[in-house]
Amino acid sequence: MSVVLALYRTDDLHEHREALCEWLKANDVDPHTVALRWISVEDDGGQRSIRYRAFRTTSTGSRLVDPDDPAQAWTEERTAPLRTDLPKIGHGL
């Protein structure tokens, strides 16, 4: 079971976009693939990770349309190991 250590919501992500992009890159996550809906930092008892929504794409990198909501891009939940901490921003938990 994971424990959420920090949760960054849409407003935080937009307000601190530059810092978040640098942090994602430092953690081997391409910021261009991350949907700015929310990002959490979690601890599962031995490994800390970043949980986020990533855009689903074609083999050429074009974003796919969500089959359940044609007005949005299709995303899927992903995790990446946390290698570098993010300085405290916004309203993280």
C-alpha positions in Angstrom: 0.0 0.0 0.0 1.4 3.4 -1.0 1.3 6.5 1.2 0.9 9.8 -0.7 3.7 12.1 0.5 2.8 15.1 -1.7 0.1 15.9 -4.2 0.3 18.6 -6.8 -2.9 19.6 -8.5 -3.5 21.3 -11.8 -3.1 24.9 -10.4 0.2 24.0 -8.7 1.4 22.3 -11.9 0.6 25.4 -14.1 1.9 27.9 -11.6 5.3 26.1 -11.1 5.6 24.5 -14.6 9.2 25.4 -15.2 10.4 23.9 -11.8 8.3 20.8 -12.3 9.6 20.2 -15.8 13.2 20.4 -14.5 12.3 18.0 -11.7 10.6 15.6 -14.0 13.7 15.6 -16.3 15.9 14.9 -13.3 13.8 11.9 -12.5 14.0 10.6 -16.1 10.4 11.5 -17.0 9.8 13.5 -20.2 7.6 16.4 -19.2 6.1 16.6 -22.7 4.4 13.2 -22.0 2.8 14.3 -18.6 -0.8 15.5 -18.5 -1.0 18.5 -16.1 -3.8 17.1 -14.1 -2.0 16.0 -10.9 1.3 14.5 -9.9 1.9 12.7 -6.6 5.0 11.5 -4.7 4.4 8.2 -2.9 6.1 5.8 -0.6 5.3 2.1 -0.7 7.4 1.3 2.3 10.7 0.9 0.5 10.5 2.8 -2.7 9.5 6.4 -3.3 7.9 7.1 -6.7 6.2 9.7 -8.8 2.7 8.9 -10.0 1.2 10.8 -12.9 -1.0 10.7 -15.9 0.8 10.3 -19.3 -0.5 10.9 -22.7 -1.1 7.8 -24.8 0.4 8.3 -28.2 0.8 6.8 -31.7 4.1 5.3 -32.8 4.9 8.8 -34.3 4.2 10.6 -31.0 0.8 12.1 -31.8 -1.6 12.1 -28.9 -4.6 9.8 -29.0 -8.1 10.9 -28.3 -9.8 9.4 -25.3 -12.4 7.0 -26.6 -14.6 7.7 -23.6 -14.4 11.5 -23.9 -13.5 12.8 -27.5 -12.9 16.3 -26.1 -9.8 15.1 -24.2 -6.5 13.4 -24.9 -6.2 9.8 -23.8 -4.0 9.3 -20.7 -2.9 6.4 -18.6 -1.5 6.3 -15.1 2.3 5.7 -14.8 4.9 5.7 -12.1 8.6 6.5 -12.1 11.2 6.0 -9.3 11.8 9.2 -7.4 15.6 10.0 -7.7 15.5 13.7 -6.9 13.2 15.5 -4.5 11.2 18.5 -5.6 11.6 21.6 -3.5 8.3 22.3 -1.7 5.9 24.2 -3.9 2.2 25.0 -3.9 -0.2 23.0 -1.6 1.6 19.6 -1.5 0.3 17.3 1.2 
